[in-house]
Amino acid sequence: MKLKKLLTAVSISYVLLMFANLLGYLSRVFFARVFTTTEYGMFYSIIGFFAFFTIFRSLGFDSSLVHFTSKYVKEKTWKRFKYAVKYVFKFQMILGLIFAAVFFILSRQVAIHFFHSADVTVLLRIHAITFFVIGFARFFDMVFKGLQNYVVSALYDGARLMFVMIVSVVLWKFDMLNVKTLLIVWLGGYLFLILVYQLFFIPYYKKFWSTENKSFVGVKSELRKYAIPLMLGVGAEIILSKSDVLILTFFKDFSQVALYEIAFPSSRILLLFGSSFVLFLFPMVSKLHFDKSSNTIKDILSFIYNSGLFMIAPLMIILVSYPDIIIRLIFSEKYLAASTAIQIFTIGVFFLVFAQVNFNVLAGIGEIKKKTQILYGVAIFNVIFDILLIPSLGFLGAVIVTSVSYFFMWLLSYFLCVKKIPNFRLKVFPVVKILICSGAFILSMFLLKHFITGINVFAEAIIVAVVSFGVYGILGLILRVVDIKKAMQMYRAAVRQKG
């Protein structure tokens, strides 16, 4: 792939990912406004409950397929690639069907004893079907990721959320939108996504379908050896990300989940930038690892740290400074109780951004065992303190515990990256330059807020933000915080490796 083609693919994928994140955020805003706090919390409690069991749908084999697809494509062993794809597909579909059936059959018992409401029985049955269907969509997404077809892979959230938003708005207009119909639409979104992926998959990979059907025991062994420790690691990530909602649902009520689900997405705006890096990082690092290009991996990781820190620092400052305004403007005043939680979560998510970067690099170089140990240590910490704090502090207890957990995730994964990637270390001088820019950003906000009076609070916030971002960006250019020349050299090196 030539440099121009690679940059075009990356740019398109970045735009698609940003669009998907925007749709995800807008959908939460829309649901928060049209539903009551109880309905909003009920919907995300159900989504979170099933997401907790996601790992049992694939046992890590889908991500293992991404890792080894890079190897098979590089070696041009298309027969092995075909066998791996079919093996993972069958394995994942059988598991998904079994667990979906169990959820469907036991839905009433789960509704009564866990959700404390028999009314959610039908809702659980609807989403049990969705749980199975998601396996198909996830499978195609992993295949495209492994083939480094970033543009098609980036459609995963954008295509389905666009479907969900359009249909939901139509239903709302006709006064037909409720939690039940939304869950049906949610199912429809994944069915629509599968159709979209089929349009790309079938005609584009004729060579894949034409290869002879042959069994490769070595492929099974490779996939299994990588998948099992990866499954344990992903399981820890799921425990960490979903235990808050599950424990809140069990000990408290849906309104507490609603406040948590307002604070979390508000802070997750920082991940809009971090996730754009992560999208390409795992498959790219996997390929560079097989090519024995550790120096290029180090350059990529260093660049992401410098540029990522520069991009998200002012957003973090704004989220910490204006939580009340953000809630009033975006979600409505009925969620103002989540203001303090947004401030705490923002700091935690800041560390989560870079923890995700670290973990994707570690997975790409095959360091699954240590990554898994870190994740389980943090996940166990999170669950224990959730159980201790949530009964008394509610959603705020969950926010505090998870934010501390994110910090530990970053700290431990950073030291592991330093150990495993030659010559990688967070350099002090670039961080100092970013701190200088951040100081100028804060000073600009303080002065503008002091001198601008007598106007609407929302207009004031917009003016302060725009001017402060301008000061921050100009100073960043003057100090050359992000080395564009170095970034281009990094891309050229990646292209030479691909050639």
N, C-alpha and C positions, 0 to 999 in steps of 0.2 A: 504494500500500500504506500503510495507516495505521500509526501508531507501534506500537500494541499488537500488530498482526499481524506487523510486522517483528521486534519484540523476541521474540515467541513463536517465530518461525522461527529466529532466531539462537540462542535458548536451546536449542531442540530439536536443532539442528545441532551445537551445542557438546557437548551430552550424548552424541549419537551418535558424535561424533569422539572424545571421551574414552573412550567404551565401546570403540571400534575400537582405539585406542591401548593400552588395557588388555588387550584380546584379543591384540593383536600381541605385547605383552610377555609375557603368560601363555603364548602358544604357544611363544615362544623358551625360556622357563623349562621348559616341559614337554618340548620336544625335547632340551634340554640335559641333562635328568635321565634320560630313557629311552634316549638314544643314547650311544654311546661318543664320545670327543672326535673320533676319526677320522670317524665317521658324521655327527656334527653339522657338522664342518667341510666334509665332502663335500657335504652338502645345500646349504649356503650358498655354497659355491664354484660350484655349478651355477647357482643362482639369480642370483648375482652376475655370472657369465659372460654369461648371456642378457640381464640388465639392462643390461649395457654396450652392447648393440646396440639398445636400445629406440628410440633416435632414428630408426633406419632404417625403423621400422614406420610412421612418420607424417611424417617430415621437418618437423615443427613445425606441420603443418596443423591438428592437433587443437587446440592452444593458440590458433592464429590464429582458429579458429572461435569460441572463447570470447570473444575480443576483439571480433570484429565482430558477434557475436550481440547484444551490448549496443547496438550502433549500429542494427542492423536492427529490433530490438524497439522502441527509442525512436522510430524513424522510422515504425514500423508497416509496413515494407516486407516483408510476409510472403512474397511470391514470391521475393525475394532470399534471405531466410532459408532457405526450402525448398531452393532451388537450392544454396546453400552447404553445407547439411547433406548433401544427396545427393552432391555433388561430393567432399567430404572423405571421406565414407563409402566410396565406390568407390575413391578414390585410396589410402586407408589399407589397405583389405582386399587390394588387388592387391599392394602392397608387402609387407604382412605375410605373404601366401602365398608370395611369392618367397623371402624370407629364411628363413622356416620350412622350406621345401623344401631350401634350401642347407644349413642346419644339420642336417637329418635325413639327407641324403645323405652329408655329410662327417663325421658323428658319430664314426665309428671313428678317422679320422685325427686329429680334434681330441682325442679321448680319449687316444690314444697319445702324441701329440707335445706337447700342452699340459698335460693333466691327469696325464700319465705313468702312466696306468692304463687298460687296455682294458676293465676291469670297469664303467666309467662310460658305455660306449657306449649301452646300453639306456636309461640315465637321461637322457642327452642327447637321445635320440629322443623320449622322453616329453615332455620340457620344450620341445622344438621345436614340438610340437603346441600346448602351452600358450602359447607365444610368439605364435602366430597368434590363438588365442582371446582373449587379453588385449586385442588390438586392438579387438574388438567391445565389450568392457566399458569400455575407455578412451574409445571414441567416445561412448557414451551418457553417461558421466560428464561429458565436455566439453560436451555439449549442455545438460545440466541446469545446469552451472556458468554457461554463457553466459546462460541464462534466469533466473539468480539464484534457482533453486529449490534453496536450500541444503540443505534437509532430505533430499531425494532424493539429491542429490550426496553427502551425508555418509554414505550407505549403502555407499559403494564398498568400504571396508576392513572395516567392521563385519559386513556380510552374508556376505561370502566367508570371513572369518576365523572367524565363528561356525560356518559349515558345516565348515570345516577342523578346528576344535577338536573338535566333536562326533564327527565321523567318525573322527578320529585316536584319540580316547580309546576309542571302541568297538573299533577295530582293535587297540589296545594291550591291551585287556582280553582279547581272543581271541588274543593273542600273534601278531598278523599285521602289526604295524607295523614297517616298515623304510624305508630311504631310497626304495626303488622304490615301495612302496605310498603313501608320503607324497607323492611327486611326482604320483601319479595322483590323490590326494585334492586336491592343490593345483590341478590342472586342473579337477577337479569344482567347486571353490570358485568359479572364474571362470564356469563354465557356470551355476551357481546364481545368481550375481550378474546375469548377463545376463537370466535369466528374471525376476528381481525387477524389473530396470529396464524390461523389456518391459511388465510389468503397470502401471507408471506411465506409460510413454511412449505407448502406442497409444491408450488411451481419452482421455487428458488433452489430447492435441494433435490433435484432429479437424480443427481449423481449418488446421493445418499440412498435413495429408494432403490436404485438399480443394482447396488452391490448384492452379492449372493448372501443368503442367510446361513450363517455359520456360528457355532458356539465357541467362545473363547474363555476358558477357565481362568486364564491369567487376568482378563479384564474384570471378572467377578471379584477376584482376590484384591486387585488394585482398588476397585471402588469400595469394597467392604473395609479394607484396612484404613482408608482415608475417611470413610463415612462415619465409622463408629466413634472415634474420638471427636470428630466434627459434630456429630449428633449430641454428644455430651456437652460440648461447648455451646451449641445453639440452644440446647435445653436450658443451660444456665442463663443465657441472654433472655429467653422467654420468661423464665422464673423472675428475673430481675425486672423486666418491663411490664409484666402482667400481674404479678402478685399483689401490687397495690390495689388494683381494681377488684380483684377477687376477695381480698381480705376486707376491703371497704364494704363490698356487697354483703359479705357474710355478717360482719359486726355492726354495720350501720344501715343506711338506706340509700335509695337511688339518688336522692338530692345531694348527698355527700359525694357520690361518684360524679354527679354533674359538675360540682365545683372543682373537683380534681381534673375533670376533662376539659374545663375551661382554662385552668392554670397551665396544664401540660402543653396543649397546642399553642397557647400564647407564647410560651417560652421556646417552643420548638421551631419558631421562625428562624432561630440561629442555625438550625439544621438544613435550611434551604440551601445554604452555601456548602456546608460540610457534606451533605448527601450528594452533591454534584461531583465532588471528588471521589467519594466512595463508590459511586456507580461504576467507574472504570478501574478502580484500584485493584480489586481482587483478581479479575482475569488478567490484567496487565502485569501485575507483579508475579502471578503464576507463570506467565510466559517468560518473563525476564529471569525468573528463578531457574527454569529449565534451561535457559540460555546461558546460565552462570554469569549474569550481568549485575552483580551486587552493587557496583558503583552507581549504575543507573537507578537502581532502587533507592539508594541513599539520596541521590539528587532529587528524585521525585518526592520523597518523604520530606526532605528539608524545604523544598519549594512549597509544599502544601502547608507545612507549619507556618512559614513566614506569611504567605499570601492569605491563608485561611484566618490566621490571627488578626491580620490587618482588616479583613472584610467584616468579621463579626464583632470586633471590639466596640464600634459605635452603636451597633444594634443592641448589644448587651446593656450599654449605658442608658439608652432610651427606654428599654423595657424595665429596667430597675427604677428609672426616674418617673415614668408616667404610667404605672399600672392601672390607676383609677380611670384615667382618660381612655386608655386602650379598651378597658372593659365597657365603659359607657358608649364609646363610639362604635365598637365592633359587636359586642355580645348583648348589650342592654344592661340596665342597672340591677336587674334581679340576680346578677352574678357578682356584685361588688364585693362580696365576702371573700372572693378569691384573690384580692389585690396583693396581700402579703405573700400568698403562695406563689404568685407570678414572680415576685422579686427573688424569692428563694430558689425557685425552679430555674430561673434564668441563669443564675450562677452555676447551678448543677449541670444544666444542658451545655453550657460553655465547655466544661470538661468532657462531657459526653461526645461532643463533636470530634475532639482529638482522640478520645478513646476509640471511637469507631474507626478512625483512620489507622491507628496503631493495630487494631485487631484485624483489619482487612489485609494489612501488610504481613502480619504474622501468619495469617491463614494462607496467603499467597506463597510464602516461603516454606510452608509445611510445618510451622511451629504450632501444632494444634494442642499438644499435651500441656504445655505451660500456659497457653491462652485459656484452656479449659480450667486449669487449676485456679487461675486468677478469677475467672468468671464465677466459678462455684463458691469460692471464698467470699466474694462480694455478694452473690445471690443469697447465700446463707445468712450473712450479716443483715441483708435487706429484709428477709422474711422474719427473722427473729425480732428485729426492732420494729417492724410493722405490727406484729402481734402485740408487742409491748406498748406501743404508742398510739395506734389507731383507736383502740377502745376509749381512750381518754381525750385525745387530741383530734380525732377524726381525720379528715382529708389533709389537714395541715401536718399532722404527724407523718403521713405517707410522703408528703412533699419533702419534709426535712430529711427523712431517712434515705429516700431515693437520691436526693441531691448529694448527700455525703457519699453514697455508694458510687455515684458517677465520678466523684473526685478520686476515690480509691482505684476505680477502674483505669482512669487515665494515668495516675501515678505509677501503678504497678506495670501497666502495659508499656509505658514510656521507657522504664528502666529495662524491660525485656527487649525492646527494640534497640536500645543503646548497646545491649550485650550481643544481640544476634546480627545486627547490620553494621559492618565495618565502617568506622569513621563517622557514624551518625551521632549527632548530639545537638540539642537545642542551643543555638548560639546566642550569647548575651546581647551583642551589639544590635542585631535586627529587632530584638524584643525591646531594647531601650528606645529605639526609633519609634516603634509603635506606641510605647508608653508616652513619648513626647507628643505624638499626634493625638492620642487619647486625652492627654492633659489639655491640649488646645481645644479639643472638641468639648470637653466639660466646661472650660473657661468661657467658650463662646456661648454655650447654653446658659450659663449662669448670668453673663452680662446681658444677653438678649432678654431673658426672663425679667431681669431687673429694670430694663429701660422700656420694654414694651408693656404698656398698660392700657386698660380701657377697651380691649377687644375681646371677642369670644374666645373662650379657653381652647377650643379646638383649632381655631385660626392661629392662635398664639403658638400652639404646639407644632403646627405645620411649618410656620415661619422659622421657628427656632430650629427644627430638625433640618430643614432645607439648607439654611445658612451654615449651620454647624457641620453638616455633611460636606458642604463645599469647602469650608476651612480645613477639615480633616483630609479631604482628598487632595487639595492643592499642596498642603504640607507634606503629605505622603509622597507626592510626585517630586517635590523639591529634595526630600531626604532619600529618594529612591528606595523606598521600603520594599517594593516588589521589583526584582530584577527581571525586566522583560527579556533582555538578551539571554540570560540564563535559562529562562523558560523556553525560549526558542531552541536553544542548544539541547535541552532535555527532550523536546519533541523530536528533534532530528535524530537523537540517539535512539529513541524508541522506534522510529521508522527504520533506522539501519538494522536494528535487531529483528524487526518484522520481515525485512527483506532477506 
